Amino acid sequence: MEKDADGFYTPKLEASAPLAQAESKDTKEEEEQPEPIPSSSSRTDLIASTFEVTVTLADQQADPNSPLFSAKTFEELGLHQDLLKGLYDLGFSKPSKIQERALPLLLANPPQNMIGQSQSGTGKTAAFVLTMLSRVDFSKNKTQALCLAPSRELARQIMSVVVAMGKFTPVQTEYAIKDNLPKGTSRITAHIVVGTPGTMTDLLRRKVIDTSEVKVFVLDEADNMLDQDGLGDQTLRVKNLIPRTGVQIILFSATFPDHVRNFASKFAPSANKIELQREELSVEGIRQFYMDCRNEEHKYDILVSLYQLLTIGQSIIFCQHRHTADRISQRMSAEGHKVASLHGAKDAGERDAIIDNFREGRDKVLITTNVIARGIDIMQVNMVVNYDLPLMNERGNQHSHDARPDVETYIHRIGRTGRFGRKGISINFVHDRQTWSQMEEIEKTLGKKIIRIETNDLEEMEEKMKKALK
Ligand SMILES: Nc1ncnc2c1ncn2[C@@H]1O[C@H](COP(=O)(O)OP(=O)(O)OP(=O)(O)O)[C@@H](O)[C@H]1O
C-alpha cells in the first residue's frame, strides 16, 4: 500500500467478497512473551504455593481452529510500510484471524461499515486502530477519526495502541475523557480522538472538535455502547454530531446479544459482518471453575485463603457493587494483604494511578466492578474471580432483585484472562440456591462445563489450577 497524492494510505487489496454479507435493507438511520511469573513476595501466612506458572507464547498461532490462526502476512493485507514498522516493533509477526478477515474489508475503497465480532483477546483493537491510522491524511491538521469506549481505562489503553502502532507516522492524538484536557482548551485538531461518550459529546457540542473531516467512527465494545440500557443514548448523541454521510462506522465486540444486533445494523447500515456462533463465544484457554461457599462471609474467607494463588500471576476480582469492592479491599488490606480497588466512584486521577499500578505489576490483585469487565488487556492476568456473578434484569438494572445472569458481562469478565492464546482460570463463587442456578444458566448458555473445586481442600484446588494453567 502506498500513500497517494492526497496523503492517504490506500490499500492495494480489494475486499474479499465471500466474507462480506452486504446488508442493503437497513437504510434508515437511527440513531501484552514467554515470561515466568514470579511468585509473590507479598506477606501472607496462608497457603504456601508449591508451583510457578510459566506463560508461553509458543505456537499459539499454529492451530488452524484457533481464532489466532492465520496463514497470511501483514504485508499481504496491504498495510503501509510505516504501519508495518509499528506492528513489527510491537512484536506482531502475523495477523490474527479477526485481523486477517476484517482488515481487507476495513481498508477497501470506497470505505464500508463493519460489524465485527471475535472472542476476547484475539486482536480486535489492532484491526480498528490500523484502519484509523490508514485512513488519516497526516498532511491535514484536522480530526479525522473518533473512537469511543465504555470506560476511561479502555480509552487510555486503546490510545496506547494508537500511539504504539502509529510510532512511525506523524499521527497526533487527543483524549476525550473526563478531567484530561487543560481547562479552557477551545480547539482540538488531533487526527485521532479516543474517549468516552459523555466527554466526546461535550467536546463536539462545544465545537472544540471540528467534525467536518471525520471519516472513521469506531465503537469498541459496541454492544455495550449501543445498548439503550447502557451507553446507547450518549453514543447516539455523538453520531448525531458527526457528518451524516461519508463516515465509515466500525463496531467491534466479543458479544452482540440479539437485542442490540438489529440496532447495530441500523447504526452501521450496509455493514460487512463478521459474526460468531453462541458456542464459539468463550475462549478455549480459559478454564472455568466454581466454589460452593456457605454464605456471603464464607466467600470472603475463601477469597482470603486464595490470596497466595491470586498473586502467582495477577488477578481481577469482580464484585457487583462498588461498596463490596471497597469493603473487601479494606478488610484484606487491614489483614496485611496487598490489594487495590477500582470503581467508577473514584476520581479520574485516582483511577488512572490504580490501573497503571496494576498494569505495571506493582499491584497483583485488583478488586473491581464491571467498570473494567470489558477490553482491559493485561497479559499477566491469569485468574479472574467472580466474587459476585454478573447480573442484569430486563431493564438493564444490575442491582434489582429480579436480576438474571448477565452472560455477556460474564464472557467479558473471564476474558480478562487467557489473552491471545494464553491460559487462564476463572472461579465463580456461589453461595446459595439462587446463585447456583444463575451459574447453571451461564453454563448452559455457553455450553461449557464449569468445574467444582472444594473450598476446604486447598491442595486439590492448587493442583487443579496448576493443571489448568499448563
Ligand atoms: N497479530 C498479533 N500478533 C501478536 N499479538 C497480537 C496480535 N494482535 C493482537 N495481539 C495482542 O493480543 C492481545 C489482545 O488483543 P486485543 O486487546 O486487541 O483483544 P480484543 O479482541 O480487543 O479483546 P477484548 O474483546 O477483550 O477487548 C493484545 O495484548 C495485543 O497486543
The ligand as an SDF file (V2000), in Angstrom:
LIG
                    3D

 31 33  0  0  0  0  0  0  0  0999 V2000
   -1.2700  -10.2160   15.3370 N   0  0  0  0  0  0  0  0  0  0  0  0
   -0.8840  -10.2090   16.5940 C   0  0  0  0  0  0  0  0  0  0  0  0
    0.2980  -10.8120   16.9520 N   0  0  0  0  0  0  0  0  0  0  0  0
    0.6780  -10.8330   18.2640 C   0  0  0  0  0  0  0  0  0  0  0  0
   -0.0410  -10.2850   19.2960 N   0  0  0  0  0  0  0  0  0  0  0  0
   -1.2170   -9.6950   18.9790 C   0  0  0  0  0  0  0  0  0  0  0  0
   -1.6900   -9.6190   17.6140 C   0  0  0  0  0  0  0  0  0  0  0  0
   -2.8770   -8.9830   17.6380 N   0  0  0  0  0  0  0  0  0  0  0  0
   -3.1430   -8.6500   18.9090 C   0  0  0  0  0  0  0  0  0  0  0  0
   -2.1590   -9.0710   19.7160 N   0  0  0  0  0  0  0  0  0  0  0  0
   -2.1040   -8.9070   21.1850 C   0  0  0  0  0  0  0  0  0  0  0  0
   -3.1990   -9.6580   21.7000 O   0  0  0  0  0  0  0  0  0  0  0  0
   -3.6930   -9.0240   22.8720 C   0  0  0  0  0  0  0  0  0  0  0  0
   -5.2160   -8.9280   22.8050 C   0  0  0  0  0  0  0  0  0  0  0  0
   -5.6030   -8.0150   21.7960 O   0  0  0  0  0  0  0  0  0  0  0  0
   -6.8410   -7.0210   21.9750 P   0  0  0  0  0  0  0  0  0  0  0  0
   -6.7620   -6.3260   23.2920 O   0  0  0  0  0  0  0  0  0  0  0  0
   -6.9620   -6.2280   20.7490 O   0  0  0  0  0  0  0  0  0  0  0  0
   -8.0330   -8.0900   22.0380 O   0  0  0  0  0  0  0  0  0  0  0  0
   -9.5840   -7.8380   21.8120 P   0  0  0  0  0  0  0  0  0  0  0  0
  -10.0050   -8.8020   20.7680 O   0  0  0  0  0  0  0  0  0  0  0  0
   -9.8500   -6.4120   21.6040 O   0  0  0  0  0  0  0  0  0  0  0  0
  -10.1700   -8.3320   23.2140 O   0  0  0  0  0  0  0  0  0  0  0  0
  -11.4460   -7.8250   24.0700 P   0  0  0  0  0  0  0  0  0  0  0  0
  -12.6420   -8.4610   23.4190 O   0  0  0  0  0  0  0  0  0  0  0  0
  -11.2060   -8.3740   25.4290 O   0  0  0  0  0  0  0  0  0  0  0  0
  -11.4670   -6.3410   24.0040 O   0  0  0  0  0  0  0  0  0  0  0  0
   -3.0210   -7.6610   22.9670 C   0  0  0  0  0  0  0  0  0  0  0  0
   -2.0140   -7.7070   24.0040 O   0  0  0  0  0  0  0  0  0  0  0  0
   -2.3810   -7.4730   21.6070 C   0  0  0  0  0  0  0  0  0  0  0  0
   -1.1790   -6.7260   21.6860 O   0  0  0  0  0  0  0  0  0  0  0  0
  1  2  1  0
  2  3  1  0
  2  7  2  0
  3  4  2  0
  4  5  1  0
  5  6  2  0
  6  7  1  0
  6 10  1  0
  7  8  1  0
  8  9  2  0
  9 10  1  0
 10 11  1  0
 11 12  1  0
 11 30  1  0
 12 13  1  0
 13 14  1  0
 13 28  1  0
 14 15  1  0
 15 16  1  0
 16 17  2  0
 16 18  1  0
 16 19  1  0
 19 20  1  0
 20 21  2  0
 20 22  1  0
 20 23  1  0
 23 24  1  0
 24 25  2  0
 24 26  1  0
 24 27  1  0
 28 29  1  0
 28 30  1  0
 30 31  1  0
M  END
$$$$
